[in-house]
Amino acid sequence: MSWTRQQVAALVDHTLLKPEATAADVASLCWEAADLGVCAVCVSPSMLGAVEVPERVKIATVVGFSSGKHDSQIKAREAALSVVGSDGRRGADEVDMVIDVGAAIAGDISAVFSDIAAVRGAAPTAVLKVIVESAALLTMAGAPTLAEVCRAAADAGADFVKTSTGFHPAGGASVQAVEIMAQTVPALGIKASGGIRDAAAAVAMLDAGATRLGLSGTRAVLDGLN
């Protein structure tokens, strides 16, 4: 289909997860988010206090980022703290958690399920997006494992499955991964994230079945659309 700038903007998580990000950087992100008309901003948990966006713009944060190699109880606690808010400020509306990719590659899907379920239980009202590092799973374990992980996320109560953190050396989002994820769990949202830098890449992900995009260079992508 033909995607307009406004349609794509409404599906974007405008993202800043660099470790060197400052409160001033987050303030700039928030201003730009309101200007661009995006769906959400996505920031690190420690930056939530610096987020000020209109009510129509959702706030997302990350859990177990970026390796996923955190105890499930730590992830759950991080999620719980993130959605409560602090100093009277609004907490996160959405939580993007990273699975233990090594457990998935080893075939321990029950551990992946339990990990996701712990975060779901700790933040029952938040939209939960599960980052599966699809490029790593496809490279190191194959498409059947990616599909299994997506089914585990659905069974554990996730709202979305998400391709990537954008920090894994195996790579970010791909059309192949989005297609597999969308076909495997059609009832869930699909967030394509990682390495989407222009309008053509964004549209390819949406045409493949993505229902949300994680972008750090949002304006550049939107400027390529009518």
N, C-alpha and C positions, 0 to 999 in steps of 0.2 A: 504494500500500500504506500501511498504518498504521505509522508509525515511533515507536519508544519512545525515551525519553531515553537509555537505555543504548546502543541501537543507533546513534543519531546521534553520541553522544560518541565511540564507537569509530572513527568516520570523520573526526574533526576534527583538523586541524593548528591547535593553539592558538598564535596568532601575535602577535608584537610586533616590528614593523619600523620604528617611528617613529625618526627620526634623533636625537631627544632622549632616547631610552631609556637608562637607567643600569643598572649591574650590580645594583643593588637592585631595579629594576623587573623584570629578568630573573629574579632569585631569587623574586620574588612570582609571576611567571608560572609558574615551575617548580612551586612549591607548589600553585598552583591547578590545574595540569595533572594532578598526582598525585591531587588531591582529586576532580576531575571525571571522571577515567577516560578521557582523550582518547587518540588514537592517537599524536600527536607534538606537540612544540613546534617553532616555527619562529622563528628569530632571525637577526639580522645576523651576518656572519662574525666581526666584532670582538667579539661578545658570546658566542661559543662557550665561552670559558673560564669564563664565569659560569654555565653550564648544569649543573645537577645534578638529574637526574630518575631514577626507577627504570628498570631495564633494560627493562621492558615498554613504556616510553614512548620512542618514537623521537625522534631529534634531526634537525631539518631546518634548512638555511640557504639563503641566496640568493646568486646569482652574476650579475654584470652588472646589479645592481639599482640604481635602478629603471628606468633609461632603456633599457638594452640596447645602448647605443652605446659599447661597449667592444671593443677588438680581441679576436678569438677567442683569441689566445694569453694575454691577460690573464684572460679568463674561465676558460680551462682551468687556469691557474696558481692562480687563486682557488679553484677547485673542488678541485684537488689538495691545497692547503694546508688546506682546510676539513675534509676527510675524515680527515686524518692525526691530528688532535688536537694539543694542546699541553700542556706541563707535566704530562704523565702523565694528562691528562683525556681523556675520550671525545670523539672527533671527530664530525662529522656523519654520520648514516646516510643522509640524503637531501639532494639538491641541487635547488633550484628555480632554473633559469636563465631569464633574459629574452632573447628573440630580438632581433635588429635589426628592429624593426617597419618602419622605413623601407625596408629591403631587400625585405621582404615586400610592402609596398604598391607598390613599384616593379616587382614581378614577378620579382625575382631570387631565386627559390626555391632555386637551387643554393647561393647564399651563405648562406641560412638553414640548409640542410642541413649545409654545411661547419662553420658556427658550432656547431651542436648536436653534430656528430660530434667536434669538438675537445674539448668538455667531456666527452662520453661516454668518449673515449679517456683523458682525464686522471683520471677517477674511475670506473673500470670496475665497482667493487663497490657503488657507491652507487645508490640508487633515484634516477633522474633524471626530474624534472618540468620540462616546457618551458612557460614562460609566453608565451602568444601575443598578449596584449592583444586579446582577441576583440572588444571593443566598438569599438576603433579600426579593426580590420580590417573589421568589418562596415560601419562608417560610411564608411570611406575607400576600401575596395577591394571589398567585397561578400562574400557567402557562399562563392563558389567559391575565393577566395583563402584564406579561413579553412580550408576543407577541404584545399587544397593544402599549407598550412603544417602541418596536422596529419599529413598523409601523409608529409611530409618528416621530421617528428619521429619518426614510427614507423620510417621507413627508416634514420634515423641512430641508432637504438637506444634511444630514449626509453622510459621506463616509463609515464609519464603525459603528458598535455597539460593545461595549466592555463589558465583563462580570463584572469586579470588579476593585475597587481601590487597593485591597489587605489589606485595613485597617479596613473594616467593620467586626464586630464580628460575623455576620451571615455566613461569609466564603468567599471563592474566587470562582475560576472557577470550573465548573463541566461539565461532558460530557452531562448531561441532558440539562443544560442551553444552551450549544453551539449548540446542536441539534435543540432545539426550535428556537433559534435565526437564525440559518442558514436556517431552513425551512420557517420561517416567512418572512425574507427579503433576499432572495437569490441573489438579485442584489447588496447587500452591503457586504463589508468586515466584517469578524467576528474576533475580537481580544479576545483571551482567556488570562486572566491575574489574578494572585492571587493564590498562593499556588502551583504553578507548579515547583516542585523541582527536578524532575528526568526525564530521557529520556522517560520512559514508560508513565508518565503523559502527557508529551509534545506530544508524538505520539498519544495518545488517544484523545487529543483535536483536533489535526490536522485531524485525521480520522473521527471525529464527524462533521467537517466542518469549523474549525478555519482556517483563512488565515493569521493570525498574532499572535504572542505570546509575552506577556509581561513577561520578566524574570529578576529577580535580581541575580539569581545564574546561569547565562548563561553557564559559563564554565563547571560547574558540569553536567548540562543537556547535553551539546554537547559531553562531554567526555563519555557519555553512548551510543553514536552512532558511527557507522562505518564511 
